[in-house]
Structure formats: structure tokens, C-alpha cells
Amino acid sequence: MNDQHWGPSISADIVVIGGGTAGIGLVASLLKRSPHLNITVIEPDSRHY
């Protein structure tokens, strides 16, 4: 198998795809319960409304 990287490596306990209301709410809830978590949010859209 060919293991290719197309960008920077991300190291996190949890990766959330989407920084909308649900994604940010999920992150807030998780961090409230477990503040030690390392959470990364990936927003795939370059425009935000």
C-alpha cells in the first residue's frame, strides 16, 4: 500500500469535520466533559456564512 501525505500531519484525540453549529457544539460539549482532549476542527469550505 502506498502511504502518501498531501498536507501537514494532524495529531488529535478527536477530529471533527465541519465547523458549523453542530460541530462547534460537539467540541464544546466534549471539552466540558473532558478538558484534556486534543480536538481538531476541519472546516472544508473556504467561505463562511
C-alpha positions in Angstrom: 0.0 0.0 0.0 1.3 3.5 -0.9 1.1 5.8 2.2 1.1 9.4 0.8 0.7 12.7 2.6 -0.9 15.6 0.8 -0.6 18.1 3.6 0.5 18.6 7.2 0.1 15.7 9.7 -2.6 16.2 12.3 -2.3 14.7 15.7 -5.5 14.8 17.8 -7.6 12.6 20.1 -10.7 13.6 18.0 -11.1 15.2 14.6 -14.4 17.0 13.9 -15.2 17.6 10.2 -17.3 20.7 9.9 -17.1 23.9 12.0 -20.8 24.7 11.8 -23.2 24.9 14.8 -23.3 21.2 15.3 -19.5 20.7 15.1 -18.7 23.5 17.4 -21.4 22.4 19.8 -20.0 18.9 19.8 -16.5 20.2 20.6 -17.8 22.4 23.4 -19.7 19.5 24.9 -16.7 17.2 24.7 -14.3 19.7 26.2 -16.7 20.5 29.0 -16.7 16.8 30.0 -13.0 16.1 29.2 -10.9 19.3 29.1 -7.7 17.3 28.5 -8.9 16.2 25.0 -6.9 17.4 22.0 -9.6 18.2 19.4 -9.0 19.5 15.9 -11.8 21.0 13.8 -11.5 20.9 10.0 -13.7 23.3 8.0 -13.7 22.2 4.4 -15.3 25.3 3.0 -13.3 28.4 2.4 -16.4 30.7 2.7 -18.2 31.0 6.0 -21.7 32.4 6.4 
